[in-house]
Amino acid sequence: MADQTHVLFVEDDDVIREATQLALERDGFVVTAMPDGLSGLDAFRANRPDIALLDVMVPGLDGVSLCRRIRDESTVPVIMLSARADSIDVVLGLEAGADDYVTKPFDGAVLVARIRAVLRRFGHAGGGDRSEDTAPDGGVLTFGDLEVDTEGMEVRKGGRPVALTPTEMRLLLEFSSAPGTVLSRDKLLERVWDYGWGGDTRVVDVHVQRLRTKIGQDRIETVRGFGYKLKA
C-alpha cells in the first residue's frame, strides 16, 4: 500500500537518517531524506510529499519551525520525531500543526505503523478516506453559528468558511456525530488517530484546543475526568 507514498524525512543524525530511509524504502515508501530544516523546506516545496517526518532538533530551521512553515502552505500530514518525550517538545510540535509524534529511539515497524495510520486518516496510500466511517448522516449539521457539512467536508462559522486540517476535521466529525455526548480521550484516539492500543492523550488535548480556537472556545466542553463533548 505504501509503494506510491512519498515521505519527506528531515533528520540531522547521519546514522539515523540513513538507517530509517533504508527501512522505509524496504517497506515500499519513496523517501527524500534531508539533513537540516532549510533543505527540508526546499525539498518539501519541490516534491510536495504525501507525509513529512521531522526531527525536532535539526540545524538551520528546527523541526517545530519547519512544521509551522509547512502548515502555512499545506495540510499534508506531519509526524514529529523527538529524542525526548517531555511535554515541551510534544506540545510545541503539536501546537505547530503536527498530527502525531514518535519518540526516539523508535522501532522501525512502529514508525511504519504510525505512518500508515496517519495516511489512512488522510486518505493516502490506498487506505481510502475514513471520513465515511465517522461522518454522521444528514448533510449540513448546525450547532449555533457553526455549520458542519458532513458530505462536502466543509465548516462555516457565522457564514464564513473555517479552514481545518484533516485531523481537526475528523475530530469535529466525531463530536458532530454525537452532540452532547461525552467522548473519552481513549475513544477519540481510537477513532481519530487509529490507536487501537491507546496512546498519549496530549495529542487529543492539543488538537481539541486547536479546534476550539477555530470554531469557538466554548463550543467544545471539557468534562473533567471523562473527556470532551460538543455543545448541541
C-alpha positions in Angstrom: 0.0 0.0 0.0 2.9 2.3 0.5 4.7 1.9 -2.9 3.5 5.2 -4.2 3.8 7.2 -1.0 6.4 9.9 -0.9 7.9 10.6 2.5 10.0 13.7 3.4 12.3 12.8 6.2 14.4 15.5 7.9 17.0 14.2 10.4 20.5 15.6 11.1 22.0 12.4 12.5 23.6 10.6 9.6 23.2 7.1 11.0 19.5 7.5 12.0 18.7 9.2 8.7 20.3 6.5 6.5 19.0 3.6 8.5 15.5 4.9 8.7 15.5 5.8 5.0 16.6 2.2 4.1 13.9 0.8 6.4 11.1 2.9 4.9 12.3 2.1 1.4 12.2 -1.6 2.2 8.6 -1.1 3.1 7.9 0.4 -0.3 8.0 4.1 0.5 9.7 6.7 -1.7 11.9 8.7 0.7 13.5 12.1 0.3 15.9 12.5 3.3 17.4 15.8 4.2 19.9 16.7 7.0 18.6 20.1 8.1 15.4 22.2 8.2 16.2 24.7 5.4 17.0 21.9 2.9 13.9 20.1 4.2 11.7 23.1 3.4 13.2 23.3 -0.1 12.6 19.6 -0.6 9.0 20.0 0.6 8.3 22.8 -1.9 10.0 21.0 -4.7 8.5 17.5 -4.2 5.2 18.0 -2.3 5.4 14.7 -0.4 2.5 12.8 1.0 3.8 13.0 4.5 6.6 14.7 6.4 8.7 13.2 9.3 10.5 16.0 11.1 13.1 15.6 13.8 12.6 18.4 16.4 16.3 19.2 16.8 17.7 19.8 13.4 20.0 22.7 12.4 19.2 25.7 10.3 15.5 25.6 10.8 14.3 23.5 13.7 11.6 20.9 13.3 8.9 22.9 15.0 9.6 26.0 12.9 9.7 23.8 9.8 6.4 22.3 10.7 4.9 25.8 11.0 6.2 26.7 7.6 4.8 23.6 6.1 1.4 24.1 7.8 1.3 27.6 6.4 1.4 26.1 2.9 -0.2 22.7 3.2 -2.4 20.3 5.2 0.0 17.5 4.4 0.3 15.2 7.5 3.3 15.8 9.7 4.8 13.5 12.3 7.4 14.9 14.7 10.3 12.9 15.9 11.9 13.7 19.2 14.6 12.2 21.4 12.6 13.4 24.4 9.0 12.7 25.4 8.7 15.7 27.7 5.7 18.0 27.5 7.5 20.9 26.0 8.7 19.0 22.9 5.4 17.2 22.4 3.2 20.2 22.9 5.3 22.6 20.8 5.3 20.2 17.9 1.5 19.6 18.1 0.7 23.2 18.5 2.8 24.0 15.4 0.4 21.8 13.5 1.9 18.3 13.7 -0.6 15.5 13.6 1.3 13.0 15.7 4.7 12.4 17.2 7.1 9.5 17.8 9.7 9.3 20.5 13.3 8.2 19.6 14.7 5.7 19.7 11.9 4.1 17.7 11.3 0.6 16.3 11.1 0.7 12.5 7.9 -1.4 12.5 6.3 1.0 14.9 7.2 4.0 12.8 5.8 2.4 9.7 2.6 1.6 11.5 2.2 5.2 12.7 2.9 6.5 9.2 0.3 4.2 7.7 -2.3 5.1 10.4 -1.8 8.8 9.6 -2.1 8.2 5.9 -5.3 6.2 6.3 -6.7 9.1 8.2 -5.8 11.4 5.3 -7.0 9.1 2.6 -3.5 8.4 1.2 -1.7 5.2 0.2 -4.8 3.4 -1.0 -6.3 3.5 2.5 -9.4 5.4 1.4 -10.9 8.4 3.1 -12.0 7.1 6.5 -14.2 10.2 7.0 -17.0 8.0 5.6 -16.8 6.0 8.8 -17.0 9.0 11.1 -19.2 11.4 9.2 -22.8 11.4 10.5 -25.7 11.2 8.1 -27.7 14.4 7.4 -25.6 16.7 5.2 -25.3 20.0 7.0 -25.4 20.0 10.8 -25.9 23.2 12.7 -24.7 24.0 16.2 -25.5 27.6 16.9 -23.5 29.7 14.4 -21.4 26.6 13.5 -22.3 24.6 10.3 -20.7 21.3 9.6 -21.2 19.9 6.1 -20.5 16.2 6.6 -20.8 15.5 2.8 -18.8 18.4 1.4 -16.3 18.2 4.3 -16.7 22.0 4.9 -17.2 24.0 8.1 -18.6 27.5 8.4 -18.8 29.7 11.5 -21.1 32.7 11.2 -21.4 32.0 7.5 -17.6 32.2 7.0 -15.5 29.2 6.0 -13.3 27.7 8.6 -10.0 26.1 7.4 -9.4 22.8 9.3 -6.7 20.3 8.8 -7.9 16.7 8.1 -7.2 15.7 11.6 -9.2 18.6 13.0 -12.0 17.8 10.6 -12.1 14.2 11.7 -12.1 15.3 15.3 -15.0 17.7 14.7 -16.9 14.9 12.8 -16.6 12.7 15.8 -18.1 15.4 18.1 -20.8 16.2 15.5 -21.9 12.6 15.3 -22.8 12.6 19.0 -23.5 16.2 20.2 -23.9 16.4 23.9 -22.3 13.0 24.4 -19.0 12.9 26.3 -16.3 11.3 24.3 -13.3 10.0 26.2 -9.7 10.7 25.1 -9.2 7.0 24.6 -12.2 6.8 22.3 -11.0 9.8 20.3 -7.5 8.3 20.0 -9.1 5.1 18.6 -11.5 6.8 16.2 -9.5 9.8 15.0 -5.9 8.6 15.4 -6.5 4.9 14.7 -4.8 4.0 18.0 -6.4 0.7 18.9 -3.7 0.2 21.5 -4.2 3.6 23.2 -1.7 6.4 23.1 -0.6 9.7 24.5 -3.7 11.7 25.4 -1.8 15.0 25.0 -2.3 14.5 21.3 -6.1 14.8 21.8 -5.8 17.7 24.2 -3.7 19.9 22.0 -5.9 19.1 18.9 -9.1 19.9 20.8 -7.5 23.2 21.9 -6.5 24.0 18.2 -10.1 23.1 17.1 -11.5 25.4 19.8 -9.5 28.4 18.5 -11.2 27.9 15.1 -14.8 27.1 15.9 -15.2 28.9 19.3 -13.6 28.2 22.7 -17.0 27.4 24.3 -18.2 25.1 21.6 -16.4 22.0 23.0 -16.8 21.5 26.7 -14.3 19.7 28.9 -15.9 17.2 31.3 -13.2 16.7 33.9 -12.1 13.1 34.4 -14.1 11.9 31.4 -13.3 13.7 28.2 -15.0 16.3 25.9 -18.4 16.9 24.4 -19.8 19.2 21.7 -22.4 21.6 22.9 -25.6 20.9 21.0 
